[in-house]
Each structure stands twice: as structure tokens, then as C-alpha cells.
Amino acid sequence: MIVTPLEQKIGYTFQNKALLESALTHSSFANESKGRACACNERLEFLGDSVLGFTIAGYLYHHYPDLPEGKLTKLRAELVCEPSLVKVADRLALGAHLRLGKGEDQSGGRKRPSILADAVEAIFAAVLLDSNIQTAQNVVLSLLEENLKTTKPGTTADNKTALQELIQRKSEQHLSYHLIAATGPDHQKIFQVEVKLNDETIGAGSGKSKKEAEQAAAGYALEKLNTDTIPL
């Protein structure tokens, strides 16, 4: 069986390659493929979110037996959040493999944090459907291995506070958060927020609330600042 370079990076070879293809297919591509059978990754992302949360919760429960529920919850949130999944996507060079509509592609969709994070979760679901829960959990833990090493009790922080403290090292710096979109039904809205340093957008993120989206945007900005891709 042919193993693609992406499968080598994921550490899993699909029996049903169509599942991986669906995991990489954004709704914009599916919408432009009318007349052709083309499933986007939204349903897989829904399932993959649960696989990810369950796996990380189990890992933390067993590796930190003395940690109280509140701190376990914070650690899990740090590991399953959008910036954490974007790190995984970057290590996989996932953006190059995404199937996007022309408009989404031209507007920078291959680097959009929400699209990358959703695709990672969709891959977790695709592995589950192609194999079993144990295999899917192994893939989750393997792909998040670096994140698990760097996220420990006592290291998690409020991203917005951490970002504010970082930019305050120099005077005349101003942070602001802007809601750029709110999609979905009222009971299941997804908010998209961007954070600006002075007038430059330095991060964007999404979440089920404005607060969660702001935290995701701040986390993404911290990553970029800490790797010196944005000058302070």
C-alpha cells in the first residue's frame, strides 16, 4: 500500500484514503464542488474534538494523580486549544495539504489558525473511523507529544495577561481585540477575534465565546512574538 508523506508524518497509514481526503477538505472547497461527491471535514472535526478531549483528559488523569480537578481542567484547555493544535498543524506542514475553495485559498486560508486546528481534529476522527479508539488515541498523543512536554502544572497562564505583560516591556505599545465574525446558530455560535498591536494584526483565533476566542488569538500572538516573527 502506498504511504503518502503526510501519512508518514501523522504516523498512520489509512486503509480508506478517502477519510484522510475528507479530513483535509474545507467547506469552501466542498461548496465549489457541486455535482461531485465531496464531503468537507466539519462532521469529522466534531468527532475529532471529542477524541482529542477524551484522550488528553485520560492522559492528564493518569500522569498527574495528585492534581485537583480545577488544575487538570486548565491543563486540558491549554492542550486542546486552537494555538496548541496549530503547532501540530505546523509540524505536519498541514496547510500545504488542505483542499480549499479558490476564495479561501487566495485570502490566506492555508495559514488561518481556525482552519488548521479544525483539520487536525478531523484527522483524529478519520484515524478513529479507519481503525479503533486505541489507535486514534496513540496518534493524538504522538502528535501532541511536544505540546505535552512543554505544558506542565504551573506553566499554564492567561494568554491575554501574558501577552499584555510581554508588550508592556516597551512603552507606547497598545493591544486591542476585535470581533471579526460570529457564525453558526445562536446555540452553537463560533466567534472569531483578531488582536492588534498598535495597528498591526498579530494574531487571530476562534472559540465558542468571545472570551475563548480572545484567549486563542492572544495565544497565537504569543507564539509569533516568542519566535520573533513580529518585532517588538
SEMI-120014 format. One record per residue (C-alpha): residue number from 1; x, y, z. Coordinates in Angstrom, 1 decimal. Layout:
N
seq; X; Y; Z
NUM; X; Y; Z
...
//
This chain:
232
seq; X; Y; Z
1; 0.0; 0.0; 0.0
2; 1.3; 3.5; -0.9
3; 2.1; 5.6; 2.1
4; 1.9; 9.4; 1.5
5; 4.4; 11.8; 3.0
6; 1.6; 13.2; 5.2
7; 0.7; 9.8; 6.5
8; 4.3; 9.3; 7.4
9; 4.2; 12.5; 9.5
10; 0.9; 11.5; 11.1
11; 2.3; 8.1; 11.9
12; -0.7; 6.2; 10.5
13; -1.4; 4.7; 7.1
14; -5.1; 4.9; 6.1
15; -6.8; 1.8; 4.7
16; -9.5; 4.2; 3.4
17; -7.7; 7.1; 1.9
18; -11.0; 8.9; 1.3
19; -11.2; 9.5; 5.0
20; -8.0; 11.5; 5.1
21; -9.1; 13.4; 2.0
22; -12.3; 14.4; 3.7
23; -10.4; 15.5; 6.8
24; -8.4; 17.9; 4.6
25; -11.4; 19.3; 2.8
26; -12.6; 22.6; 3.9
27; -16.3; 23.5; 3.4
28; -15.3; 26.2; 0.9
29; -13.9; 23.5; -1.4
30; -16.9; 21.3; -1.0
31; -19.2; 24.2; -1.8
32; -17.4; 24.8; -5.0
33; -17.6; 21.1; -6.0
34; -21.3; 20.9; -6.7
35; -22.2; 18.0; -8.8
36; -19.3; 16.0; -7.4
37; -19.4; 13.9; -4.2
38; -17.2; 15.9; -1.9
39; -17.5; 15.7; 1.9
40; -16.0; 18.5; 3.9
41; -14.3; 18.0; 7.3
42; -16.9; 19.6; 9.6
43; -18.5; 16.4; 10.8
44; -15.1; 14.8; 11.3
45; -13.9; 17.9; 13.2
46; -16.9; 17.5; 15.5
47; -16.0; 13.9; 16.3
48; -12.3; 14.6; 16.5
49; -12.8; 17.3; 19.1
50; -14.3; 14.6; 21.4
51; -11.5; 12.1; 20.6
52; -8.9; 14.8; 21.5
53; -10.6; 15.9; 24.7
54; -11.1; 12.4; 25.9
55; -7.6; 11.3; 25.2
56; -5.9; 14.3; 26.8
57; -8.2; 14.1; 29.9
58; -7.2; 10.5; 30.3
59; -3.5; 11.2; 29.9
60; -3.6; 14.0; 32.5
61; -5.7; 11.9; 34.9
62; -3.1; 9.1; 34.9
63; 0.1; 11.3; 34.7
64; -0.9; 13.7; 37.4
65; -2.7; 11.6; 40.1
66; -2.4; 14.3; 42.8
67; -3.6; 17.3; 40.7
68; -7.0; 18.7; 41.6
69; -9.8; 18.9; 39.1
70; -9.5; 22.6; 38.6
71; -5.9; 22.4; 37.5
72; -6.5; 19.4; 35.4
73; -9.2; 21.3; 33.6
74; -6.8; 24.3; 32.9
75; -4.1; 21.9; 31.6
76; -6.5; 20.2; 29.3
77; -7.8; 23.5; 28.0
78; -4.2; 24.6; 27.2
79; -3.5; 21.4; 25.3
80; -6.7; 21.2; 23.2
81; -7.0; 24.9; 22.4
82; -6.5; 26.3; 18.9
83; -2.9; 27.5; 19.3
84; -1.9; 24.1; 20.6
85; -3.5; 22.4; 17.5
86; -1.9; 25.0; 15.2
87; 1.5; 23.9; 16.5
88; 0.6; 20.3; 15.4
89; -0.5; 21.5; 12.0
90; 2.7; 23.5; 11.6
91; 4.8; 20.4; 12.4
92; 2.8; 18.4; 9.8
93; 3.0; 21.3; 7.3
94; -0.7; 20.7; 7.0
95; -1.6; 23.9; 5.2
96; 0.0; 22.6; 2.0
97; -2.3; 19.6; 2.0
98; -5.6; 21.4; 2.6
99; -8.3; 21.4; -0.1
100; -9.7; 24.9; -0.1
101; -12.0; 26.9; -2.3
102; -10.3; 29.5; -4.5
103; -11.5; 32.4; -2.4
104; -10.4; 30.9; 0.9
105; -7.1; 29.9; -0.6
106; -6.4; 33.4; -2.0
107; -7.3; 35.0; 1.3
108; -4.7; 33.1; 3.3
109; -6.8; 30.1; 4.4
110; -3.8; 27.8; 4.4
111; -2.4; 29.8; 7.3
112; -5.7; 30.5; 9.1
113; -5.5; 29.1; 12.6
114; -9.1; 28.0; 12.9
115; -8.9; 26.1; 9.6
116; -5.7; 24.4; 10.6
117; -6.9; 23.4; 14.0
118; -10.2; 22.0; 12.6
119; -8.2; 19.9; 10.1
120; -6.1; 18.4; 12.9
121; -9.2; 17.4; 14.8
122; -10.7; 16.0; 11.6
123; -7.6; 13.8; 11.1
124; -8.0; 12.4; 14.6
125; -11.6; 11.4; 13.8
126; -10.5; 10.0; 10.4
127; -8.0; 7.7; 12.2
128; -10.7; 6.6; 14.6
129; -13.1; 5.7; 11.8
130; -10.4; 3.9; 9.8
131; -9.2; 1.9; 12.8
132; -10.2; 2.0; 16.5
133; -10.1; 4.2; 19.6
134; -6.8; 3.0; 20.9
135; -5.0; 3.7; 17.6
136; -6.7; 7.1; 17.4
137; -5.5; 7.9; 20.9
138; -2.0; 6.8; 20.1
139; -2.0; 9.2; 17.1
140; -3.3; 12.1; 19.3
141; -0.6; 11.5; 22.0
142; 2.1; 11.2; 19.4
143; 1.2; 14.4; 17.5
144; 0.8; 16.3; 20.7
145; 4.0; 14.9; 22.3
146; 5.9; 18.2; 22.1
147; 3.0; 20.1; 23.5
148; 2.7; 17.7; 26.4
149; 6.4; 18.1; 27.2
150; 6.1; 21.9; 27.4
151; 2.7; 22.2; 29.1
152; 3.1; 21.3; 32.8
153; 1.3; 22.2; 36.0
154; 2.2; 25.7; 36.9
155; 3.2; 26.7; 33.4
156; -0.3; 27.5; 32.1
157; -1.2; 31.1; 32.1
158; -3.9; 33.5; 31.0
159; -2.8; 34.2; 27.4
160; -4.2; 37.7; 27.4
161; -2.4; 38.6; 30.6
162; 0.8; 37.0; 29.4
163; 0.6; 38.9; 26.1
164; -0.1; 42.2; 27.9
165; 2.9; 41.7; 30.2
166; 5.1; 40.9; 27.2
167; 4.3; 44.0; 25.2
168; 4.5; 46.3; 28.3
169; 8.3; 45.8; 28.3
170; 8.4; 48.6; 25.8
171; 6.5; 51.8; 26.0
172; 3.9; 53.1; 23.6
173; 2.5; 49.7; 22.8
174; -1.2; 49.2; 22.6
175; -3.2; 46.0; 22.4
176; -6.8; 45.7; 21.2
177; -9.1; 42.9; 20.4
178; -11.7; 43.0; 17.6
179; -14.6; 40.7; 16.9
180; -14.4; 40.0; 13.1
181; -17.1; 37.3; 12.8
182; -19.7; 35.3; 14.6
183; -21.1; 32.3; 12.6
184; -23.5; 29.4; 13.3
185; -26.8; 29.2; 15.1
186; -27.4; 31.0; 18.3
187; -27.0; 27.9; 20.4
188; -23.7; 26.9; 18.7
189; -22.0; 30.2; 17.6
190; -18.3; 30.3; 16.8
191; -16.7; 33.7; 17.4
192; -13.6; 34.9; 15.5
193; -11.4; 37.6; 17.1
194; -8.2; 39.3; 16.0
195; -5.7; 41.0; 18.3
196; -3.8; 44.1; 17.2
197; -0.5; 45.5; 18.4
198; -1.0; 49.2; 17.7
199; -2.5; 49.0; 14.2
200; -0.9; 45.6; 13.1
201; -2.8; 42.4; 13.4
202; -0.6; 39.9; 15.3
203; -3.0; 37.1; 15.9
204; -6.4; 35.6; 15.3
205; -8.4; 32.9; 17.0
206; -11.8; 31.4; 17.3
207; -13.9; 30.0; 20.1
208; -17.4; 29.2; 21.4
209; -17.4; 32.5; 23.3
210; -15.8; 35.9; 22.7
211; -13.6; 35.3; 25.8
212; -12.4; 31.9; 24.4
213; -11.7; 33.5; 21.0
214; -9.7; 36.3; 22.6
215; -7.6; 33.8; 24.6
216; -6.9; 31.8; 21.4
217; -5.9; 35.0; 19.5
218; -3.6; 36.0; 22.3
219; -2.1; 32.5; 22.4
220; -1.4; 32.6; 18.7
221; 0.2; 36.1; 19.0
222; 2.4; 34.9; 21.9
223; 3.7; 32.1; 19.7
224; 4.6; 34.6; 16.9
225; 6.2; 37.1; 19.3
226; 8.2; 34.4; 21.1
227; 9.6; 33.2; 17.7
228; 10.5; 36.7; 16.7
229; 8.2; 36.8; 13.7
230; 6.8; 40.1; 15.0
231; 9.3; 42.8; 16.1
232; 8.6; 44.4; 19.4
//
